[in-house]
Amino acid sequence: MKQYETAFLLSPKLSEEETANFITQMADVISQKKGKMIKEDRWGKRKMAYRIKRFDEAFYVIFLYEADPEVSFELERRFKQTEAVLRFMTVRKEVKENKRKKKKRIPEEGEAELEGEGLEGREAAKEALPLEETDKEEI
């Protein structure tokens, strides 16, 4: 199963009860199709960037879930049939494995990078650095 994120905007005309019922119906679609709801975010009424169907604001909802592709198709089919849904978008999320990458050590100022050499190599690298102009005069 793959992870999906579905965001949809509901009409602000709906009452709180109607909005809650619609959201639970859509969440039930995921569980009926043997999907697993990971997170449900209800952002509430927000002002939109531009007008959609003569509305300046909408109720924002975001679902994050694991399911087969048919679940997202079913959600989108139901969104298209309902006039209360102003916009919707589904995105398949990439699941990244937690792998720790080894960080490269940043050499200090004046220190050359010598691979595979220990403390002796660092001392030799410091000696091999060019002398500053003030050091040249003393010699």
DOMAR-792383 format. One line per 2 residues: number of its first residue (from 1); their letters; for each residue x negated, y, z of N, C-alpha, C, CB. Coordinates in steps of 0.2 Angstrom, whole numbers, plus 5000, padded with zeros to 4 digits. Glycine has a CB too. Layout:
<rs>
NUM> A> X Y Z X Y Z X Y Z X Y Z ~ ...
</rs>
This chain:
<rs>
1> MK> 4996 4994 5000 5000 5000 5000 4996 5006 5000 5005 5000 5006 ~ 4998 5011 4997 4994 5018 4996 4998 5023 5000 4994 5020 4989
3> QY> 4994 5028 5002 4997 5034 5006 4999 5039 5001 4991 5037 5011 ~ 5005 5042 5003 5008 5047 4999 5010 5053 5004 5014 5045 4995
5> ET> 5010 5059 5001 5012 5065 5005 5018 5068 5000 5007 5070 5006 ~ 5024 5068 5003 5029 5071 4999 5032 5078 5003 5035 5066 4999
7> AF> 5032 5083 5000 5034 5090 5002 5040 5092 4999 5029 5095 5002 ~ 5045 5094 5002 5051 5096 4999 5054 5102 5003 5057 5091 4998
9> LL> 5058 5107 4999 5061 5113 5001 5068 5112 5001 5058 5119 4997 ~ 5072 5113 5007 5079 5113 5007 5082 5120 5007 5081 5109 5013
11> SP> 5088 5120 5005 5092 5126 5004 5093 5129 5011 5098 5125 5001 ~ 5092 5136 5012 5093 5138 5019 5101 5139 5021 5090 5145 5019
13> KL> 5105 5137 5016 5112 5138 5017 5115 5132 5021 5116 5137 5010 ~ 5111 5126 5021 5113 5120 5025 5113 5122 5033 5108 5114 5024
15> SE> 5117 5119 5036 5117 5120 5044 5111 5116 5046 5124 5118 5047 ~ 5110 5117 5053 5104 5113 5056 5106 5106 5056 5103 5116 5063
17> EE> 5113 5104 5057 5115 5097 5057 5114 5094 5051 5122 5097 5060 ~ 5116 5097 5045 5116 5095 5039 5108 5094 5037 5119 5099 5034
19> TA> 5104 5098 5038 5097 5098 5037 5094 5092 5040 5093 5104 5039 ~ 5096 5091 5047 5093 5085 5051 5095 5079 5048 5095 5086 5058
21> NF> 5102 5078 5046 5105 5072 5043 5101 5070 5036 5112 5073 5042 ~ 5100 5075 5032 5097 5074 5026 5090 5072 5027 5097 5080 5021
23> IT> 5086 5075 5031 5079 5073 5033 5079 5065 5035 5076 5077 5038 ~ 5083 5064 5040 5083 5057 5042 5085 5052 5037 5088 5056 5048
25> QM> 5090 5054 5032 5092 5049 5027 5085 5048 5022 5097 5052 5023 ~ 5082 5053 5021 5076 5052 5017 5070 5048 5021 5073 5059 5015
27> AD> 5070 5049 5027 5065 5045 5031 5067 5038 5031 5064 5048 5038 ~ 5074 5037 5031 5076 5030 5031 5075 5026 5025 5084 5030 5033
29> VI> 5075 5030 5019 5073 5027 5013 5066 5024 5013 5074 5032 5007 ~ 5062 5027 5016 5055 5025 5017 5055 5018 5021 5050 5030 5020
31> SQ> 5058 5018 5026 5058 5012 5030 5062 5006 5027 5061 5013 5037 ~ 5068 5008 5023 5071 5003 5020 5067 4999 5014 5078 5006 5017
33> KK> 5063 5003 5011 5059 5000 5006 5052 4997 5008 5057 5006 5001 ~ 5052 4996 5015 5046 4993 5018 5040 4997 5018 5045 4986 5015
35> GK> 5041 5004 5019 5036 5009 5019 5035 5010 5027 5037 5015 5015 ~ 5029 5014 5028 5028 5015 5035 5027 5023 5035 5021 5011 5037
37> MI> 5031 5026 5039 5030 5033 5040 5024 5035 5045 5037 5036 5043 ~ 5020 5039 5043 5014 5041 5047 5015 5047 5051 5008 5041 5042
39> KE> 5018 5052 5047 5019 5059 5050 5025 5062 5047 5013 5063 5050 ~ 5029 5065 5051 5034 5069 5048 5034 5076 5051 5041 5066 5050
41> DR> 5033 5081 5046 5032 5088 5048 5038 5092 5046 5026 5091 5046 ~ 5041 5095 5051 5047 5100 5049 5044 5107 5051 5053 5098 5053
43> WG> 5043 5111 5046 5040 5117 5047 5046 5122 5048 5036 5120 5041 ~ 5052 5121 5047 5057 5126 5048 5058 5131 5042 5056 5130 5054
45> KR> 5062 5136 5043 5063 5141 5038 5057 5145 5037 5070 5145 5039 ~ 5055 5146 5031 5049 5150 5029 5051 5154 5023 5043 5146 5028
47> KM> 5048 5160 5023 5049 5164 5017 5045 5161 5011 5047 5172 5018 ~ 5048 5161 5005 5044 5158 4999 5040 5164 4996 5049 5155 4995
49> AY> 5035 5162 4992 5031 5166 4988 5035 5170 4983 5025 5163 4985 ~ 5040 5166 4980 5044 5169 4975 5051 5166 4975 5041 5168 4967
51> RI> 5056 5169 4972 5063 5166 4973 5064 5160 4969 5068 5172 4970 ~ 5068 5155 4972 5070 5149 4968 5077 5148 4969 5066 5143 4971
53> KR> 5081 5148 4964 5088 5147 4964 5091 5153 4968 5090 5140 4966 ~ 5089 5159 4967 5091 5165 4971 5090 5165 4979 5099 5165 4969
55> FD> 5086 5161 4981 5084 5160 4988 5077 5163 4989 5085 5153 4991 ~ 5077 5167 4995 5070 5170 4997 5066 5165 5002 5071 5177 4999
57> EA> 5070 5161 5005 5067 5157 5010 5070 5150 5010 5069 5160 5017 ~ 5067 5145 5013 5069 5138 5012 5066 5134 5018 5066 5135 5006
59> FY> 5069 5129 5020 5067 5124 5025 5062 5119 5023 5073 5120 5028 ~ 5056 5120 5025 5050 5116 5023 5050 5109 5027 5044 5120 5023
61> VI> 5049 5104 5023 5048 5097 5026 5042 5093 5023 5055 5093 5026 ~ 5038 5090 5026 5033 5086 5024 5032 5079 5027 5026 5090 5025
63> FL> 5032 5074 5022 5032 5067 5025 5025 5064 5022 5037 5063 5021 ~ 5022 5061 5027 5016 5057 5025 5017 5050 5027 5009 5060 5030
65> YE> 5016 5046 5022 5018 5039 5023 5014 5034 5019 5026 5038 5021 ~ 5014 5027 5021 5011 5022 5017 5017 5018 5014 5006 5018 5021
67> AD> 5016 5017 5007 5022 5013 5004 5019 5011 4997 5028 5017 5004 ~ 5024 5007 4994 5023 5006 4987 5025 5012 4982 5026 4999 4984
69> PE> 5023 5012 4976 5025 5018 4972 5032 5018 4971 5022 5017 4965 ~ 5036 5013 4971 5043 5013 4970 5047 5018 4976 5046 5006 4970
71> VS> 5044 5018 4982 5047 5022 4987 5047 5030 4985 5043 5021 4993 ~ 5041 5032 4982 5041 5039 4980 5045 5040 4974 5034 5041 4978
73> FE> 5046 5035 4970 5051 5036 4964 5058 5037 4967 5050 5030 4959 ~ 5060 5033 4972 5066 5033 4974 5068 5039 4978 5067 5027 4979
75> LE> 5063 5042 4982 5064 5048 4985 5065 5054 4980 5058 5050 4989 ~ 5061 5054 4975 5062 5059 4970 5068 5059 4966 5056 5059 4965
77> RR> 5071 5053 4965 5077 5052 4962 5083 5055 4966 5078 5044 4960 ~ 5082 5054 4972 5087 5056 4977 5087 5064 4977 5087 5053 4984
79> FK> 5081 5066 4977 5080 5074 4977 5083 5077 4971 5072 5076 4978 ~ 5082 5074 4965 5085 5077 4959 5093 5077 4959 5083 5073 4953
81> QT> 5096 5072 4963 5103 5071 4963 5106 5076 4968 5105 5064 4965 ~ 5102 5079 4973 5105 5083 4978 5103 5090 4976 5101 5081 4985
83> EA> 5108 5094 4976 5108 5102 4975 5104 5105 4981 5114 5105 4974 ~ 5104 5103 4987 5101 5106 4992 5094 5106 4992 5104 5102 4999
85> VL> 5091 5102 4988 5083 5102 4987 5082 5107 4982 5081 5094 4986 ~ 5078 5112 4984 5076 5117 4979 5070 5115 4975 5074 5123 4983
87> RF> 5065 5112 4979 5058 5110 4975 5056 5104 4979 5053 5115 4975 ~ 5052 5099 4976 5049 5094 4979 5042 5092 4975 5053 5088 4980
89> MT> 5038 5089 4979 5031 5087 4976 5029 5081 4980 5026 5093 4976 ~ 5026 5076 4976 5023 5070 4979 5016 5069 4977 5027 5064 4978
91> VR> 5012 5068 4981 5005 5067 4980 5002 5061 4983 5000 5073 4982 ~ 4998 5057 4979 4995 5051 4982 4989 5053 4985 4994 5046 4976
93> KE> 4988 5051 4992 4982 5053 4995 4977 5048 4995 4984 5054 5003 ~ 4970 5050 4994 4965 5046 4994 4963 5044 5001 4959 5049 4990
95> VK> 4962 5038 5003 4961 5036 5009 4953 5035 5009 4964 5029 5011 ~ 4950 5038 5013 4942 5038 5014 4940 5034 5020 4939 5045 5014
97> EN> 4935 5030 5019 4933 5026 5024 4928 5030 5028 4929 5020 5021 ~ 4928 5029 5034 4923 5033 5039 4916 5030 5038 4926 5033 5046
99> KR> 4912 5033 5034 4905 5031 5034 4901 5037 5036 4903 5028 5027 ~ 4896 5035 5041 4892 5040 5043 4886 5041 5038 4889 5039 5050
101> KK> 4885 5047 5036 4879 5048 5032 4873 5050 5036 4880 5053 5026 ~ 4867 5048 5034 4861 5050 5038 4859 5057 5036 4855 5045 5037
103> KK> 4859 5061 5040 4857 5068 5039 4849 5069 5038 4860 5073 5044 ~ 4847 5073 5033 4840 5074 5032 4838 5079 5037 4839 5076 5025
105> RI> 4832 5078 5040 4829 5083 5044 4827 5089 5040 4824 5079 5049 ~ 4828 5095 5043 4826 5101 5039 4819 5102 5042 4831 5107 5040
107> PE> 4814 5103 5038 4807 5104 5041 4807 5111 5044 4802 5103 5035 ~ 4803 5112 5049 4803 5119 5052 4798 5123 5047 4800 5118 5059
109> EG> 4798 5129 5049 4795 5134 5044 4787 5133 5045 4796 5141 5047 ~ 4784 5132 5039 4777 5131 5038 4776 5123 5038 4774 5134 5044
111> EA> 4781 5119 5039 4779 5112 5039 4781 5109 5033 4784 5109 5045 ~ 4777 5105 5030 4778 5101 5024 4781 5095 5025 4771 5100 5020
113> EL> 4785 5093 5020 4789 5086 5020 4784 5081 5018 4795 5086 5016 ~ 4783 5077 5023 4779 5071 5021 4783 5065 5023 4772 5071 5024
115> EG> 4784 5061 5018 4788 5055 5019 4784 5049 5022 4792 5053 5013 ~ 4786 5045 5026 4783 5039 5029 4777 5041 5033 4781 5035 5023
117> EG> 4775 5047 5035 4770 5048 5039 4772 5050 5046 4765 5053 5036 ~ 4769 5049 5051 4771 5050 5058 4768 5057 5060 4769 5045 5062
119> LE> 4766 5057 5066 4764 5064 5069 4757 5066 5066 4763 5063 5076 ~ 4753 5061 5064 4746 5062 5061 4747 5066 5054 4742 5056 5060
121> GR> 4752 5064 5050 4753 5067 5044 4756 5074 5045 4758 5062 5040 ~ 4759 5075 5050 4762 5082 5051 4756 5087 5053 4767 5082 5056
123> EA> 4752 5084 5057 4746 5088 5059 4741 5090 5053 4742 5084 5064 ~ 4741 5085 5048 4737 5086 5042 4740 5091 5038 4736 5079 5038
125> AK> 4747 5090 5037 4750 5095 5033 4750 5102 5036 4758 5093 5033 ~ 4749 5103 5042 4749 5110 5045 4742 5112 5043 4750 5110 5053
127> EA> 4737 5108 5044 4730 5110 5042 4729 5112 5035 4725 5105 5044 ~ 4733 5109 5030 4733 5110 5023 4736 5116 5021 4735 5104 5019
129> LP> 4740 5119 5025 4744 5125 5024 4739 5131 5022 4749 5127 5029 ~ 4741 5135 5017 4736 5141 5016 4736 5145 5022 4739 5145 5009
131> LE> 4730 5148 5022 4728 5153 5028 4732 5160 5026 4721 5154 5029 ~ 4734 5163 5031 4737 5170 5030 4731 5174 5030 4741 5172 5036
133> ET> 4732 5180 5027 4727 5185 5026 4723 5187 5032 4730 5191 5022 ~ 4727 5188 5037 4723 5189 5044 4719 5184 5046 4728 5191 5049
135> DK> 4720 5178 5045 4716 5172 5046 4710 5172 5042 4720 5166 5046 ~ 4710 5174 5036 4705 5174 5031 4699 5179 5033 4707 5176 5024
137> EE> 4701 5185 5036 4697 5190 5038 4692 5187 5043 4700 5196 5039 ~ 4695 5183 5048 4691 5181 5054 4686 5176 5052 4696 5178 5059
139> I> 4687 5173 5046 4682 5167 5044 4676 5170 5042 4685 5163 5040
</rs>
